[in-house]
Amino acid sequence: MEETVGLLNKIRQHNKLLIALNENCKVSLPDDVLEVLRKPHRLSFYYFQYMEKGSATFKTDLTEFTIADGELAFGVPNQIFTKLPYDVNMLQYALSFDEHTLSLLPGNYPFLFNPFAANSIQFDLESQQRIKNLLSGLFQLLNGSGKQKKAEVILAHLHTLLTEYNTAYFEQYQDQKELKGSKLEKYIAFKIAVETQLNEHHDVQRIADQLSLTSNTLYAIVKEFGGLSPKEWITNRIMMEAQRKLQYSNLSVKELAYELGFSDPSYFSRLFKKNTGMSVRDYLSEIQDLSSN
């Protein structure tokens, strides 16, 4: 698994913002950057690929999915992201920017916390045209000749673009679950708390206290939006991280258990088998078998 820390700085297209946008692969990337991006890599920035015409397959963490005409694939920092081979001659845009650039934007974009665990977005025909215009305009701003455009102009385009993405994300997935404003915000806050405390003691009550919720209220919210109890949700997330690390690192079971906040490696091993249906050893064997095919 490749790390991408510092990679975006090699391809940035603005002297004040860490941002890059490629239109139909017009901008040639350095060989060392391409070498990283062609392999599974841990994102250190936000990444969006909009497919104007064509199709492409991706993996985020351990989930594989395909996008086609008028669809978007996206990944967020710390996700393991893989772009499987596809035709570079297709009409598409690849946008990347860092956390600092996001912090300069005027809006909130809760889709980036991915409450519905979906890394693709579909757009209607009118939205597709607006997004194409926004991406084309942003590409010209970043790559046009002459004096570089002010950061405020770049950020204004980026804000509008992310607003389109955010709106379409919730329009697409809210049919699956009814959104209820503050309850969704609490669910997103729960997910953030889990992420920031992933390697610490996994205490549901402590997270409930941080969110100013009773344990019963937190249970109801996570059950509604995540389909699981908070404890089950946290366990699934930790086991996903365990599978990530087993797939992309060489940690021993004991090292992995300690890194994920378990004081008892044997308990971690039992939990892993209960959650995934196989032992750590069997999981590693399966990975080796897949890689040899």
Steps between C-alpha positions, in 0.01 A plus 500: 500500500643835392494817711410831333630753752670775296368368170246777442775761541674351194200560274343812654377766258475804727767671704277563803261204487591134500269402215528319166248431225556296187268511199504189278860429610626816326748569781787251504583370847855420616595134475549464876148636561348263244683209660329572833153565353501176300525299824276489807580820688393668821355839418647800681263734313148509354461341158212522250476346155206607288427283197348712223492211255629149555538269799762422762533266797640592841554352843460700820633300791374151412194594293509497119261710293463638146391841378372585153376805303412793726618336824763584760737289707657658806740417780590683821819519710611172661296282265680235301424589139569304184430595140479182295629517139275692262512685167674834559341635182158517662355842581559554871626743764724416795498754786715495815537746788616492860337554839628856524338596170173351624525706821509820292163432338188677630269199520455169678495187287380210718519252212877499558431314825317246283220413745354245256836331427474562126795621292314573177243762405256517208376825343199589288554647154470863611745446785741324264510807276560735794775277636666474159497881472637543853780249450589638158507854638707397802746319275545813290550711812768267632676424172441805282785714376580840646473623857378243751146558617439610858435231757156650574388430143623141515329445836172644374492245216600219734227595749233488230630167374499339846151637562384318185667179619355534850146562372508208258645265763215555743236505227626162381529326835238670715230284336652209689471671838301800614728791593413691811737795523663502842481122531705464182748753635536292816555188292773675304650623828494141628692382193757777546542410868558136409760595240691729735497240781539189286817382669386588852272325747174428316250645746150573368399686815797735472403587142138555607621737772714691249197546278280606795273200442372222716616153403142414403473802269834425339388140450180614326683742269774258394245222455286725279775627271756221525275199548708377794545571867787740586707211635444294186576800279828569683597134487433485125707813445790362703485169316503690170816678619647164601434363151655814348815456704525127435469565129745789480753445782706224660389530862482193719166415665631626834629826348173551314292440814701750702494758219120478490466551874457140618693399810427131439612367156307177557175692545577699186554177306169356619317822413660507154385145428150568629471815286660378177426129515866403479809506716775756445720222362230388254439860397871548426504176301205620293678829426810310387290273278332801336829680444649193331219474244 
